[in-house]
Amino acid sequence: MHPSDPGLVGIVSGAMALPRMSLPTVATVVAAVAALYFGREVFLPIAIALLLTFALAPMVSVLKRVGIPRLPAVIASVLGAFTVLALFSFIVATQVSELAQNIPLYQSNILTKVRSLKETGVGGGIIARLSGVIERVGQELDRQETSQPAADQPRREPVPVEIIARERPLQVLQNLIGPLISPLASAGLIIVVVIFMLLEREDLRDRFIRLVGYGDLHRTTEALQDAGKRVGRYLLMQLVVNIVYAIPITAGLWVLGIPNALLWGLLALALRFVPYIGPIIGALLPLFLALAVAPGWSLVLWTAGLFVAMEMITGNVIEPWLYGSRTGLSPLAIIVAAIFWTWLWGPLGLVLSTPLTVCLVVLGRHVPQFEFLDVLFGNEPVLEPHARLYQRLLAGDPEEATDHAEEILEEKYLFEFYEKVAIPALLLGEQDRVRGVMGDEQRRRVAASAQTLVANLDDSAQEEAAEDDDPAAAEPATADEDKQVQAEGEDDTELPDGTDMSVLCAGGRGELDDAAAAMLAQVLEVQGATVSKASFADMEPASIRRLELDAVDTVVAGFLNRDSVKHARFLVRRLKRAKPALRVGIVFWSEDSDDKETAVELANDINADFVAYGMVEAVLGALSSDPPVALKVAVKRRMRRRPRPAKKAPLAAAK
């Protein structure tokens, strides 16, 4: 893989974005994972009880606000929740028992479908091969078991034997109750822990704060509230989504004639708590039953269509509508968490993987030592928009940079994107060039990618210009939108119309300056101005005389390096000497615009018509109708010659 490959650069950039983990932090993580693995018999019930506490805490708060005391509210909430779980388990067990009794009735339909597949040749003979393998294995087993007896030994007739088990009643009772003791004991322990956690919630919170965060009460309190809010809302919203998903599934399967429709609806409700693979497992079992119930294939297709339709509606309509608060996890983090917690705690760990990982992300968001958890598993972007854009430009990937820009342009104007994202990205490149970490090849790659980005955004620029030309297409902003703009501190400056004005945009000293000049030129074109572009090479003393400045009103030269004041002064003089009636503006690109007084003083110093630091100021200066500033005549300072001292007479003559 070449060092300039975009994938390699992306991996390196993502690795550099991760905070450094110190050795004590790594040791803590390893020790915690080992403790969770070897102590899963203890920690698993506590984890279940903790998550149930998060889920039942809002219900207890509602009952307390109604006027019910804490103890009855806690007991009512816990008993209600576990009663629902017990009823759910009882219905599922009853339905499974009924299904097991009816399975032999569906054997003929399954055999009919297998024969039809064999006759039509579907699968390229796979079914025939599998049946042949199974048949040969069975024959081999029968051959070993029924070996021929020796010739000299008489053949014995088999003697029927009847085994009568004499078990005591206590032993029978022990065999029945023994397997149930462990699950019932765990359930009872979880109920007791949940009750005490809900009763002592405030006291446990205070003890936790005193133990880990007494020195920073604000951060610890915020972390606890964030964790409780995220986990509680996730469990509640997931339960609501699953119920909304399971009810149509149950009704649809009942209408289609699938046996035990209630069982499959309840399983669909429960399995949707398992990320990604849960809905698939919940759909496979009814599909297999539909295959066994009816002799044809239409029932299978209708059942598959039902699950696909409900999954599409749930994923695209119901979940975005109900999930006002997201879990804060990235999709890849959910998959990785499911694998990790399944390895750690088995099937229950798979069910608990998402809420437990949410707690870890909250821990990493509020505790600096565990910030890597938020970076690895969180869904928030780890790079600022301008840093992400610069990384793509550095990797030579203008296509992904264009996609990133188009996402921002859905909410921002073109000049806002250039001012807040693109220009700061080029400033990062200039900083790397000054520090000596960017070579000539990389600099040219970044500049070429930026130029390609500007060219790719030409369609967006034309659409924005068409909207500006059509006042009816622009929707008037509401009062709430105006308040939001003011609250966010966004610049609501209206850019002037550039019709009948001609502007030349040029780079100051390098290829990166040329890219910034191309961005300014595109913004000016959106405002209706006639724009031409020149490279930094065209601004050299030997080339500046060849510029066609007759039809140009204003020349704007941009510098990403703020230490280019002297170069800008010479450039202004050369341009004004070439055309005295020309307006010349200088842009020293910066993320933070300086005050206007500094810009005016600098403009007077270098004899420019205006000096700008941002995109908006540059557009306002380029499209201004102010008269040009006259070129100041440089006063040459003549060196005064010192009077020569009088020659001394020779000593002999003096005598």
C-alpha positions in Angstrom: 0.0 0.0 0.0 1.4 3.4 -1.0 1.8 6.0 1.7 -0.4 8.4 -0.2 -3.2 5.9 -0.5 -6.5 7.5 0.9 -7.4 4.4 3.0 -4.0 4.4 4.7 -4.1 8.1 5.3 -7.6 7.7 6.8 -6.5 4.9 9.1 -3.4 6.9 10.3 -5.5 10.0 10.8 -8.1 8.1 12.8 -5.4 6.6 14.9 -3.9 10.0 15.5 -7.3 11.3 16.6 -7.4 8.7 19.5 -6.2 10.1 22.8 -3.2 8.4 24.2 -3.8 5.7 26.7 -1.4 5.7 29.6 -0.1 2.4 31.0 -2.2 2.7 34.2 -5.4 3.1 32.1 -4.6 0.0 30.0 -3.9 -2.0 33.1 -7.2 -0.8 34.6 -9.2 -1.8 31.5 -7.5 -5.2 31.4 -8.2 -5.8 35.1 -11.8 -4.7 34.7 -12.4 -7.1 31.8 -10.8 -10.0 33.6 -12.9 -9.3 36.7 -16.2 -9.1 34.6 -15.3 -12.4 32.9 -14.3 -14.5 35.9 -16.9 -12.9 38.2 -19.8 -13.0 35.7 -21.9 -15.1 38.2 -21.9 -12.1 40.5 -21.7 -9.1 38.1 -24.4 -10.3 35.6 -27.3 -10.2 38.1 -26.1 -6.8 39.3 -25.9 -5.5 35.8 -29.4 -6.7 35.0 -30.7 -5.1 38.2 -28.9 -1.8 37.4 -30.5 -1.6 34.0 -33.9 -2.5 35.4 -33.4 0.3 38.0 -32.7 2.8 35.2 -35.8 1.6 33.4 -38.1 1.7 36.4 -36.9 4.9 38.0 -39.1 7.1 35.8 -42.2 5.0 36.8 -41.3 5.4 40.4 -40.9 9.2 40.0 -44.3 9.4 38.3 -46.0 7.5 41.2 -44.3 9.7 43.8 -45.5 12.8 42.0 -49.1 11.4 42.1 -48.8 11.2 45.9 -47.8 7.6 46.5 -45.1 7.1 49.1 -41.7 5.8 48.0 -41.9 2.3 49.4 -45.3 1.4 47.8 -44.3 3.1 44.6 -41.1 1.0 44.4 -42.9 -2.2 45.2 -45.7 -1.6 42.8 -43.3 -0.8 40.0 -41.1 -3.8 40.5 -43.9 -6.2 41.0 -45.7 -4.9 37.9 -42.6 -5.2 35.8 -41.8 -8.7 36.9 -45.4 -9.8 36.6 -45.4 -8.7 33.0 -42.1 -10.7 32.5 -43.6 -13.7 34.2 -46.8 -13.5 32.1 -44.7 -13.2 29.0 -42.6 -16.2 29.9 -45.8 -18.3 30.7 -47.4 -17.4 27.3 -44.2 -18.3 25.4 -43.8 -21.6 27.3 -47.5 -22.5 26.6 -47.2 -21.7 22.9 -43.9 -23.6 22.5 -45.5 -26.7 24.1 -48.5 -26.5 21.7 -46.1 -26.0 18.8 -44.1 -29.1 19.8 -47.2 -31.2 19.7 -48.2 -30.1 16.2 -44.8 -30.4 14.5 -45.4 -34.0 13.4 -48.5 -32.8 11.5 -46.3 -30.6 9.2 -43.9 -33.4 8.2 -45.7 -34.3 5.0 -45.7 -30.7 3.7 -41.9 -30.4 4.3 -41.3 -33.7 2.4 -43.5 -32.5 -0.5 -41.4 -29.3 -0.8 -38.2 -31.2 -0.7 -39.3 -33.5 -3.4 -40.4 -30.6 -5.6 -37.0 -29.0 -5.2 -35.3 -32.3 -6.2 -37.6 -32.6 -9.2 -37.0 -29.1 -10.5 -33.2 -29.3 -9.9 -33.1 -26.2 -7.7 -29.7 -25.9 -5.9 -27.7 -27.7 -8.5 -28.1 -31.2 -6.9 -27.1 -30.0 -3.4 -30.1 -31.6 -1.8 -29.3 -34.9 -3.6 -25.7 -34.8 -2.5 -26.7 -34.1 1.2 -29.2 -36.9 1.2 -26.6 -39.3 -0.3 -24.1 -38.4 2.3 -26.6 -38.9 5.1 -27.6 -42.2 3.7 -24.0 -43.5 3.4 -23.2 -42.5 6.9 -26.2 -44.3 8.2 -25.3 -47.5 6.3 -21.8 -47.3 7.7 -23.1 -47.1 11.2 -25.5 -50.0 10.7 -22.7 -52.1 9.3 -20.5 -51.6 12.4 -23.4 -52.3 14.8 -24.6 -55.4 13.0 -21.4 -57.2 12.5 -21.6 -60.9 11.5 -21.1 -63.4 14.4 -18.5 -66.2 14.3 -19.5 -69.4 12.5 -18.7 -71.7 15.4 -20.8 -69.8 17.9 -24.5 -70.6 18.1 -26.9 -67.8 17.4 -28.7 -66.6 20.4 -32.2 -65.3 20.4 -32.7 -61.8 21.9 -34.1 -61.7 25.4 -36.6 -58.9 26.1 -35.6 -56.8 29.0 -37.8 -54.3 30.9 -36.1 -51.7 33.1 -38.2 -50.5 36.0 -37.0 -47.4 37.8 -37.8 -47.4 41.4 -37.4 -43.8 42.6 -38.5 -42.3 45.8 -41.0 -39.4 45.7 -38.5 -37.0 47.2 -36.0 -37.9 44.5 -38.6 -37.3 41.8 -39.4 -34.0 43.3 -35.7 -33.1 43.5 -35.3 -33.9 39.8 -38.2 -31.7 38.9 -37.3 -28.7 41.1 -33.5 -28.9 40.9 -33.2 -27.3 37.4 -35.5 -24.5 38.4 -33.7 -23.5 41.6 -30.9 -21.6 39.9 -33.1 -19.4 37.6 -35.6 -18.7 40.4 -32.8 -17.8 42.8 -31.3 -15.4 40.3 -34.7 -13.8 39.6 -35.4 -13.4 43.2 -31.9 -11.9 43.8 -32.5 -9.5 41.0 -35.9 -8.4 42.4 -34.4 -7.8 45.8 -31.5 -5.8 44.4 -33.8 -3.7 42.2 -36.0 -2.9 45.1 -33.1 -1.8 47.3 -31.5 0.2 44.4 -34.8 2.1 43.8 -35.2 2.7 47.6 -31.7 3.9 48.1 -31.1 5.6 44.8 -30.2 9.0 46.2 -27.9 7.4 48.8 -26.2 5.2 46.3 -25.7 8.3 44.1 -24.1 10.3 46.9 -21.8 7.4 47.8 -20.7 7.0 44.2 -20.0 10.7 44.0 -18.0 10.6 47.2 -16.1 7.6 46.0 -15.1 8.6 42.5 -16.0 12.3 41.9 -16.0 14.3 45.1 -13.3 16.6 43.7 -15.5 17.5 40.7 -19.1 17.4 41.7 -20.3 19.2 38.5 -18.7 16.6 36.1 -19.8 13.6 38.2 -23.4 14.8 38.5 -23.6 15.5 34.8 -22.2 12.0 34.0 -24.8 10.3 36.3 -27.7 12.3 34.9 -26.5 11.7 31.3 -26.1 7.9 31.9 -29.5 7.6 33.6 -31.2 9.7 30.9 -29.7 7.8 27.9 -30.2 4.3 29.3 -33.7 5.0 30.6 -34.9 6.6 27.4 -33.2 3.9 25.3 -34.9 1.1 27.1 -38.3 2.8 27.2 -38.2 3.8 23.5 -36.9 0.4 22.4 -39.8 -1.2 24.3 -42.3 1.1 22.6 -40.8 0.4 19.2 -40.8 -3.3 19.8 -44.5 -3.3 20.9 -45.5 -1.2 17.8 -43.5 -3.7 15.7 -44.9 -6.9 17.3 -48.6 -6.0 17.2 -48.9 -5.8 13.4 -46.6 -8.9 13.1 -48.9 -10.9 15.4 -52.1 -9.7 13.6 -50.6 -10.3 10.1 -49.4 -13.9 11.0 -52.9 -14.6 12.4 -54.6 -13.4 9.2 -52.2 -15.4 7.1 -53.0 -18.5 9.1 -49.6 -19.1 10.7 -50.0 -21.3 13.8 -49.1 -19.8 17.2 -49.1 -16.2 15.9 -49.0 -14.9 19.4 -45.8 -16.8 20.1 -44.0 -15.3 17.1 -45.2 -11.8 17.9 -43.9 -12.1 21.4 -40.6 -13.5 20.2 -40.3 -10.7 17.7 -40.8 -8.2 20.5 -38.1 -9.8 22.7 -35.6 -10.5 19.9 -35.6 -6.9 18.7 -33.7 -6.0 21.8 -30.8 -8.0 20.3 -29.0 -5.6 17.8 -29.2 -6.4 14.1 -29.5 -10.2 14.3 -32.5 -10.3 16.6 -35.1 -9.3 14.0 -33.6 -11.8 11.5 -33.9 -14.6 14.0 -37.5 -13.5 14.8 -38.4 -13.8 11.1 -36.7 -17.1 10.3 -38.8 -19.2 12.7 -42.2 -18.1 11.3 -40.8 -18.5 7.8 -39.9 -22.1 8.6 -43.3 -22.7 10.0 -44.9 -21.2 6.9 -42.9 -23.6 4.8 -44.2 -26.5 6.9 -47.9 -25.5 7.1 -48.9 -25.0 3.5 -48.1 -27.2 0.6 -47.4 -24.2 -1.8 -44.9 -21.4 -1.6 -47.3 -18.4 -1.5 -47.6 -18.4 2.3 -43.8 -18.2 2.6 -43.7 -15.2 0.3 -46.5 -13.4 2.1 -44.8 -14.0 5.5 -41.5 -12.7 4.2 -43.2 -9.7 2.7 -44.9 -9.0 6.1 -41.6 -9.0 8.0 -39.8 -6.9 5.3 -42.6 -4.3 5.2 -42.7 -4.0 9.0 -39.0 -3.7 9.2 -38.9 -0.9 6.6 -41.7 1.0 8.3 -40.2 0.6 11.8 -36.6 1.5 10.7 -37.5 4.5 8.5 -40.7 5.9 10.2 -41.3 4.7 13.7 -37.7 4.7 15.1 -36.7 8.2 13.8 -40.0 9.6 15.1 -39.8 8.0 18.6 -36.0 8.2 19.1 -35.9 11.9 20.1 -32.7 10.9 22.1 -30.3 8.6 20.4 -28.1 6.1 22.2 -24.9 8.0 21.2 -23.3 4.9 19.7 -22.1 4.4 16.2 -23.5 1.4 14.2 -20.1 -0.3 14.2 -19.8 0.2 17.9 -23.1 -1.6 18.4 -21.8 -4.6 16.5 -18.5 -4.7 18.3 -20.2 -4.3 21.6 -22.6 -7.2 20.8 -19.6 -9.5 20.0 -17.7 -8.4 23.2 -20.5 -8.7 25.7 -21.6 -12.0 24.1 -18.1 -13.4 24.6 -18.1 -12.0 28.2 -21.5 -13.0 29.5 -23.2 -15.2 26.8 -26.7 -14.6 25.4 -27.7 -12.3 28.3 -24.6 -10.2 27.5 -25.9 -9.9 23.9 -29.2 -8.5 25.1 -27.5 -6.1 27.5 -24.7 -5.1 25.1 -26.2 -1.8 23.9 -27.3 -0.3 27.3 -24.0 -1.3 28.9 -22.0 0.2 26.1 -24.0 3.4 26.4 -22.8 3.6 30.1 -19.2 3.2 28.9 -19.6 5.9 26.3 -21.0 8.3 29.0 -18.0 7.4 31.2 -15.6 8.3 28.4 -17.5 11.5 27.6 -17.1 12.8 31.2 -13.9 11.2 32.5 -10.8 12.3 30.7 -8.9 9.1 31.5 -11.5 7.1 29.6 -12.0 9.5 26.7 -10.9 6.8 24.2 -14.2 4.9 24.9 -16.2 7.9 23.6 -13.8 8.2 20.6 -14.1 4.5 19.7 -17.8 3.9 20.3 -19.5 7.3 20.2 -21.4 8.6 17.2 -20.1 12.2 17.5 -17.5 13.1 14.9 -14.0 12.9 16.4 -12.6 15.5 13.9 -13.7 19.0 13.4 -15.3 19.7 9.9 -12.3 21.6 8.7 -9.8 19.0 10.0 -11.8 16.3 8.3 -11.9 18.2 5.1 -8.1 18.8 5.3 -7.5 15.1 5.9 -9.4 14.2 2.7 -7.5 16.9 0.7 -4.3 15.6 2.1 -5.2 12.1 1.1 -6.0 13.3 -2.5 -9.7 12.3 -2.2 -11.8 15.3 -3.5 -14.8 13.0 -4.1 -15.3 12.3 -0.4 -14.5 16.0 0.4 -17.3 16.9 -2.1 -19.7 14.6 -0.3 -18.8 16.2 3.0 -19.3 19.7 1.5 -22.7 18.9 0.0 -23.9 17.6 3.4 -22.9 20.9 4.9 -24.4 22.9 2.0 -27.8 21.4 2.8 -28.0 23.7 5.8 -25.4 26.4 5.0 -24.7 28.8 2.2 -21.6 28.4 0.0 -19.8 31.4 1.5 -20.4 30.0 5.0 -18.9 26.6 4.0 -15.8 28.3 2.6 -15.4 30.6 5.5 -16.0 28.2 8.3 -14.7 24.9 6.8 -12.7 25.2 3.6 -10.5 28.2 4.3 -9.6 26.8 7.8 -8.7 23.5 6.1 -6.3 25.4 3.8 -4.9 27.2 6.8 -4.0 23.9 8.4 -2.1 23.0 5.2 -0.3 26.4 5.3 0.7 25.7 8.9 2.1 22.3 8.0 4.0 23.9 5.1 5.5 26.5 7.4 6.5 23.9 10.0 8.2 21.9 7.3 6.1 18.8 7.6 4.5 19.1 4.2 6.6 18.5 1.1 6.1 20.0 -2.3 4.3 16.9 -3.6 1.8 17.0 -0.7 1.3 20.7 -1.1 0.5 20.3 -4.8 -1.8 17.4 -4.0 -3.8 19.4 -1.4 -4.1 22.4 -3.8 -5.2 20.2 -6.7 -7.8 18.4 -4.6 -9.1 21.8 -3.3 -9.4 23.1 -6.9 -11.3 19.9 -7.8 -13.6 20.4 -4.9 -14.4 24.0 -6.1 -15.1 22.6 -9.6 -17.3 19.9 -8.1 -19.3 22.5 -6.2 -20.0 24.5 -9.3 -23.5 23.0 -9.7 -24.3 23.9 -6.1 -23.1 27.5 -6.7 -25.3 27.8 -9.8 -28.3 26.5 -7.9 -27.6 29.0 -5.1 -27.3 31.8 -7.7 -30.6 30.9 -9.3 -32.3 31.0 -5.9 -30.9 34.5 -5.3 -32.2 35.6 -8.7 -35.7 34.3 -8.0 -37.1 36.1 -4.9 -40.2 33.9 -5.0 -38.2 30.8 -4.5 -36.6 32.0 -1.2 -38.8 31.1 1.8 -39.1 33.9 4.3 -37.5 33.0 7.6 -39.8 32.6 10.6 -39.4 34.3 13.9 -38.2 31.1 15.5 -35.5 30.7 12.8 -34.4 34.3 13.3 -34.1 33.7 17.1 -32.1 30.5 16.4 -29.7 32.3 14.2 -29.2 35.0 16.8 -28.7 32.4 19.5 -26.1 30.5 17.5 -24.3 33.7 16.8 -24.4 33.2 13.0 -23.5 36.1 10.7 -26.7 37.3 9.0 -24.8 39.9 6.8 -26.4 40.2 3.3 -23.8 40.1 0.6 -24.1 42.8 -2.1 -25.1 42.3 -5.7 -22.1 42.1 -8.0 -23.9 42.7 -11.3 -21.9 44.8 -13.9 -18.8 44.4 -11.8 -15.6 42.7 -12.9 -13.2 41.2 -10.3 -9.9 39.4 -10.7 -9.1 36.9 -7.9 -5.4 35.9 -7.6 -3.3 33.8 -5.3 -0.6 35.5 -3.3 2.5 33.3 -3.0 1.6 29.6 -3.6 -0.7 26.9 -4.8 -2.7 26.9 -1.6 -3.4 30.6 -2.1 -4.6 29.9 -5.6 -7.1 27.4 -4.2 -8.4 30.0 -1.7 -8.7 32.5 -4.5 -10.8 30.0 -6.5 -13.2 29.7 -3.6 -13.5 33.5 -3.4 -14.1 33.7 -7.1 -16.9 31.2 -6.9 -18.7 33.1 -4.2 -18.4 36.3 -6.2 -19.9 34.5 -9.2 -22.9 33.5 -7.1 -23.3 37.3 -6.3 -23.5 38.0 -10.1 -20.0 39.5 -10.6 -17.9 38.8 -13.7 -14.9 37.0 -12.3 -11.5 36.0 -13.7 -8.7 34.1 -11.9 -5.0 34.4 -11.9 -2.4 32.2 -10.2 0.4 33.3 -7.9 2.9 32.9 -10.8 0.9 35.6 -12.7 1.6 38.0 -9.9 5.3 37.8 -10.3 7.0 41.1 -11.4 7.9 39.6 -14.8 4.3 38.4 -15.5 2.2 41.1 -13.9 2.5 43.3 -17.0 0.9 40.7 -19.2 -2.3 40.7 -17.2 -5.4 42.0 -19.0 -6.6 44.6 -16.6 -8.5 46.9 -19.0 -12.0 45.5 -18.1 -11.2 44.7 -14.5 -12.6 46.9 -11.7 -11.0 45.2 -8.7 -8.2 42.8 -8.0 -8.2 40.7 -4.9 -5.1 38.9 -3.8 -5.2 36.4 -1.0 -2.5 35.2 1.4 -2.8 32.2 3.8 0.4 33.3 5.5 -0.1 36.3 7.7 3.6 37.2 7.5 3.3 38.2 3.8 2.6 41.9 4.5 5.8 43.1 2.7 5.0 40.9 -0.3 1.4 42.3 -0.4 2.8 45.9 -0.3 4.9 45.3 -3.4 2.0 43.6 -5.2 -0.3 46.5 -4.6 2.3 48.9 -6.0 2.8 46.9 -9.1 -0.9 46.5 -9.8 -1.6 50.2 -9.3 1.3 51.2 -11.5 -0.1 48.9 -14.2 -3.5 50.6 -13.9 -3.9 53.6 -11.6 -7.7 53.4 -11.7 -7.7 49.9 -10.3 -9.0 48.9 -6.9 -6.7 46.5 -5.2 -7.7 44.5 -2.1 -5.6 42.1 0.0 -7.1 39.2 2.0 -5.1 37.7 4.9 -7.1 34.6 5.4 -7.8 33.9 9.1 -10.2 31.9 11.1 -10.8 34.8 13.5 -11.4 38.1 11.8 -9.5 41.0 13.4 -11.2 44.3 14.2 -11.9 46.8 11.4 -9.5 49.4 12.8 -6.6 47.0 12.4 -7.7 46.3 8.8 -8.0 50.0 8.0 -4.5 50.7 9.4 -3.0 47.9 7.5 -4.7 49.0 4.3 -3.2 52.5 4.7 0.2 51.0 5.4 0.3 48.9 2.2 -1.6 51.4 0.1 -4.5 48.9 -0.6 -8.1 49.9 -1.1 -9.2 47.4 1.6 -7.8 44.6 3.7 -10.0 41.6 4.7 -9.5 38.6 7.0 -12.6 36.5 6.1 -14.8 35.6 3.2 -17.6 38.0 4.0 -15.2 41.0 4.3 -13.5 40.0 1.1 -16.8 39.9 -0.9 -17.9 43.2 0.6 -14.6 44.9 -0.3 -14.5 43.4 -3.8 -18.0 44.5 -4.7 -17.7 47.9 -3.1 -18.3 51.0 -5.3 -15.8 53.2 -3.5 -13.3 55.0 -5.6 -9.8 53.6 -5.8 -7.1 54.8 -3.5 -4.3 56.7 -5.3 -0.8 55.3 -5.3 1.4 57.1 -2.8 4.6 58.4 -4.1 7.5 56.9 -2.4 9.8 59.5 -0.9 13.4 58.6 -1.5 15.6 59.4 1.4 19.0 60.7 0.3 22.0 59.9 2.5 23.6 63.1 3.8 27.3 63.2 3.3 29.3 64.1 6.3 31.8 67.0 5.8 35.3 65.8 5.3 37.6 66.8 8.2 40.3 69.4 7.4 43.7 68.0 6.6 46.3 68.5 9.3 49.5 70.3 8.4 52.6 68.2 8.6 54.5 68.4 11.8 57.6 69.9 10.2 55.6 72.8 8.7 54.0 73.5 12.0 57.2 73.9 13.6 
